[in-house]
Amino acid sequence: MSQEELYQRILSSLHEAALDDFRWPETSALIDEACAVKGSFLGAMDGGPPERAKALFGWICSEGQRQTELEHLYFDVYYPLDERIPRALQLPDSQPAHISSLYSPAEMTTSRVYNEALPLFNAQNSVYVHLHGPGGSHIGWMFEEPVKGDRWSSAQVETIKGLIPHIRQFIRMRQALVDADALGSSFAKLLDNTRIGVIQLDRSGRIVETNDRARELLCKGDGLVDRGGLLHAFSPVDDAELQRLVARALPSFGRQGVSGSMVVGQPLLFPRLALHISPTVEGQPNVRPRRIAALVLVVDPTTRVVVDPSLVAAALGLTKAESYVAVLLAEGKTIRDIAIATGRTENTIRWHVKRILDKHGISRQVELVQLVLPLATLPEDRS
C-alpha cells in the first residue's frame, strides 16, 4: 500500500472513529503504520491551570489494541507524578517536541515517570504534540519509539504534522457527540437525538434527511437555511465558508473527504451555532445518488437536557447511587469525572456501571445512555 493510499485510509477511519470510540484502535494502527512507530497515546485534559489540569480521557494503543492495563497504571500511579504535564500544556500548538525536552537534566535521572513509566510504554524516545482542544481543553498526542532505529526521520515528523489537523477535527467531532450523548450512534439513531441538529447530505451536497432539531433551525432561519434542498448559512460570509467546508467533505471521485468545523452567526440569538461537517463514505462508484455522503452536526448551546435521577431509578430499577451514576454518564461525564464529583474511587464507579449494565443485559456505556436519554426532559427553546 502506498503512503497516499494509507493516508486516505486513515482519513476514512478517523471519520468512523469520531462516531464510535471502539473504532479508534484500528485507526491508531493505521497511523502507527504511516508514522512507522510502535504505538501512540491520545489523551485530553481540561482547561484548568497547567499545574492542576485534570485528565479527561487517555487511550494507549499498540498493534491495533487498547492497552487498558497500561492506561490504568499510568493514570493511577504515574500521572500524579508526571513532571512534564505543566510544560507539555505550554508547548506551542501543533509543534512536535521530543519527550526528553519536557524533563530537566536532573529529572531525567530522578523522575519515576521518565525512568520507569516511559520505558514500559516504549516512550522514552517518543515525540509529543500539544493541541488546543474544544472548550479550552488540551489534547496530548504522543508517538512511541520508531519501529526501526532510535532516530526520528524528517519524513516521520512531516507525516505527524500532516495528520494533526485531522486529529484536531476528530476530537471536535467526538466531543460534539459526547456532549449530545450520541457517541456510538448509527446514522439512523442520530436522527432521533434531540440535543443536536443532524443533517445528512448526499454526494451532490443535497439534504437527504434532517432530525427534528435541525429541521426547526432550518425553518426558523437561525443561522442556517434550506434553499432548494441545499444547505446554506444566513450570512453571506458564513455561507461562503460553509460551502467551502461542504466541498471539502464531498471531493471528486477517488479521494477521501476532509472534515471541518465552523461557527454560524444567528440573526437573533447568541451564542452562535457550531457546525461539524464530516464525510461518511469513500468516493467510490455508487448508483444510489441519495446515499449519505456527509454528516453535518449542528450544536445549539441554548439546548440542554435535564434528567431526573429519581425518574431514572424508578424506570430502570436502579438504586439511588446507580441512577446518579447513570445520569452523569448521560450528561457526558467520564468515569473519572464522576469519581471526582461523587468523592468515590474510579473502581467504585466502574462497579456501579457494571451492575447497571448487568441488570439490563447490555455491555456498553453508550447503550446505557440510550436507555437514560428517553427519560430526559427538554426545556422549551428560549428563542
Steps between C-alpha positions, in 0.01 A plus 500: 500500500637842404530783753224688317265201520584456867435869563156475337421192712597691813262784414217257433569314825512825697151593380372162620682523833353846563159333517611206714795482744527126442635570149796702631745206544483406131545867407797519734652192334482669159664813643774286656565343160515837323733651763704179545459500881423230756185661637347822623323676787212740441353682795326817612519724804265771616566869457608565858838644602788282370610403850149375586379361166275195533503215251175453305594185309809318380543216252822301463504282188755271339456250219135600466411417861403721797747447782253554782727358772771748405240780495392419856861467612593839358199693634485325837874500577702724271275784385505678840883481491555603138718810502453569131124571508515877575778545242317292241192721532710807428658364181415688178189358338563229236880503538650150553755483782724219620382371836844552656463877450219500757722374781793679663842327508450429871153353440636270230703344780251507787150498341301181551290584196799552271697200630220252580188585304635624168721191435202279590289690243772502229496878541839614629586587139152625412370812327228708665252745346282745693175623341246753621173308530131598514378700797850600607609139546845366417571206270817297545616268222812294568668266251697208635849415381572444128466143378848512347800657667506768766492810281194689380511575129376826352247294299350360822467846654344639181247216497404584858461868410277410206267300724469762776210700343303178454555390862386841619181467294452143623505629859254782418257261334532246780444764768188628325359147504600447864329825599187382319521148648515367144840332490471156342165572336421381150396754237137396555523540878669837465182627338314422823734712710336809647811677623665575166387576150588224254504561124589227251634600157529293186796501260379813325459685827121484503318446829388137530346513847499708818391436854239710679751738657676576172167537319389752761819704459472495121136613508579786737802613297704517820837511327420219254244470221386244244506654152365263239622195689848638555645605835592867529595742775294814557801732484683525163836486677401193698347345190824530304686312773222241529507426127879465515476246782223305325708486181799369696283233663368394157809484277527363149505125441800310635585710803381504858316808618632721779312599815462859612337721763371855516263722693194658343358833614133497586309821419311512830682273742829481682718293531547378147441153359797267460511279189706183458505357148640152440507260202339164556599297192796472265470630144414173327255432217144473618176500303302621801535880484312547830757308702623697803838649417544760775366566844442849640462533876352828621572577864263753653635617839153617608375140512563280801351183638387456862486147639332424834696227687189389692313447172794300365508289817127423477496434125815289483486331839821653629618594845544867589876478450465312171247746361726794586790335318275425200384863481856633512601261222204623294622857554829408334710458815787251502566241770774727634265802499236306695755375752612856565143632521388230745817463705515128414779304336496424128480128582183564702342690210598223258339248738175701499508519119558125472204429730275725291612336174449152648149592618397591147698238309710750311877534465577859397464832676354654186211251523438613856494863389246408236278356775528815712451767232134422422428580866645849461295818480595781266420855609317711244716676248579845635478662162 
